[in-house]
């Protein structure tokens, strides 16, 4: 599971990962797809926790903003993984 979560590092290493910029969103979706391919049973809660833990160690972001963005992107990952699973991709 750790290997799958580490797929998000490319996106999280961007200083603008949390802004919703189209290039950041593209990076997120690429990472989400790679993480899903690595582990098809990756729990949303683990994704949220990983985002929070990684950012706390590697960047500075207000706690409430970090929590909100971690929740948002964990839910986006859930949507992506449900789509990929339903379509057997």
Secondary structure, DSSP 8 states (H G I E B T S, - for coil): -HHHHGGGHHHHTSTTTTS--HHHHHHHHHHHHHHHHH-TT--HHHHHHHHHHHHHHH----HHHHHHHHHHHHHHHHHHHHHHHHTT-
